[in-house]
Amino acid sequence: MSSGPGREESLTTVSSQAGQKGPRCEAREKPTSEGVLKEYVGARRSSATKQMGLFRRSAEGPVERLDHDPTSPWWGIHLARYMFASPYASNRRTLDIACGTGYGLPQLQARARCVVGVDLDDEAVRAARAELNSAAGGVLVADAGALPFKKKSFELITSFETLEHLKHRKEFLAELSRVMSRDGLCILSTPNADRTLPVNGTPRNPHHLHEYTPAELEKELRSCFAEVEMMGQTLDRRFIIPPFWDEQQQLPPSFRVQAQLLLWRVLNKLPSRLRDRLSLMVWGHPFLPSEADYRFSLSGVEEAPVLVALCKPI
């Protein structure tokens, strides 16, 4: 799907260099965590707190959240997004919304001028603070629909697998646009409804309120951003069997593939070291994909399980 400038002038090829000017954060006097946050938090904080309950305790009900567990099948696919975003953070003031326990913050902080994480869950925020070098960043409890930051505070904003959980999605996107600098970039990800196949518009995942097709997502984003480039996140082709049930359900019905799926499910019950050894013998790779085994591409967006959008402000 063509959804942005041409390849030679695409956001993916030019935006990663946009933050190169100026000294890196380490070359300056290192700010304290409080100093970093005070630089961006504005008067909106107090008013938003009164009007929308901005700073509050964890959301009621079950929360879909990735704990810091590299043995989880979800670890690789989630961390891969931060690896993808990391080059765009170079010397940029960076905001990660719905940062969770902060497992991706070190990836951003390795290149960013400074990093601020935001999450609604106070327990997750406490865990995220342990992941982040507080000398060049900080983590806040805040509502994504009423961010406590001044206008145009951040040059890079990331928010992965957030949009599908929100009821007020347009307000969320408007907030991202508000706090993004004029030359900023926003990178979002969300499941592809063409692959997850909601039933009568209702996502199969009970934690999700809405899932987008590529065309729907692009249309929604273009209401808040001037430029939108759509990409897809896919698993490397070496992995014949994906580690997720919904994707396994869509595998070809051929005997060869289904036999390998049955073998995968048998190995999945074994201890991790044993199943890795057997997987290397059978398929030539570890049993579960790592963050290095995912690809991000402008082509094949319609078929990708996960949609990734790069957005520039109006």
C-alpha positions, 0 to 999 in steps of 0.5 A: 500500500502506498501511504506516504512519500516515495521510498527515496524520500520516505520517513523511514529514510530521512527521519532517523537523521533529523535529530543529529544536530547539536551535542548529545546529552552526555556532552552537557551537564547531566540533568537530574531526573527532576530537572528533566521532568520539570523542563517538559511538565507545564501548567496543563498538569494541574488542570488536567489532574482536576478535570480528568483524574490524570494522576491516579492509581492503576486502572480497574480491571485486568491489564494486558501488560508485558512483564520483564520476562525474556523467556516470554514469546511476546518478549521478542516482538515487543522489544523489536519495536523499540530496537526499530525506533532507537535510531530515530531517537538519536539526540532527541527528546523522547517520550514513550507512552504506555511504557509499562514496566520500562523494558524498552526504555533503555533501548531509547535512552541509549541514543536519545538526548533524554527519555520520559516514560508515561504509564497509567499504572503506578506499579508499572511506573515504579518498575520502569524507573528501575530500568531508566537511568534517571540522570537523563530521563524519568517516568510519570504516572499519567493519563495518555488522554491528558498528557501533563506536558507543554506543547511541542515538548518532544521530538520523538514519541513512541507508543506501541500496542496502545491505541487498541486499548483506548476508548477515546482514540482521537483524543489520544492522537490529538494529544500526541500531536500537541506535545510533538515538536514541529520537526518531530516524529511519532511511531505507533504500532497496533494489531492489523484487523485484517489478520486478527479478524474481529467478530462483527467489529469486536476484537477477539482479544478481550483487552482490546476495544478496537482494532484497525485495518491498514486503511482505517488506521491511516485515515484516522492518523491523517486526521491528526498528522500531516504525513503518515507512512504505513509499515508492517512488522513481520516475523523472519521467514526462517520461522515457519511456525509463529509463536502465537495461537491466532497466527498459527490458526491461519497457517496453510492446511498442508500436511507439511506445515501442520506436522511442523505445527504439531511438533512445535506444540510438543516442543513448547511443553519442554524445558526451554534449554531442551526445546531450543536444542531440538529446535536448532536441530529441526529448524536451525534457530532457537525455539522462540524468536528474539527481537532480532528476528522481526522485520519492518517493511513498507511492503506487505502491510496488508498481510503483516500481523502488526501495523507500524505507523510513522507520523509527522505533525501538521 
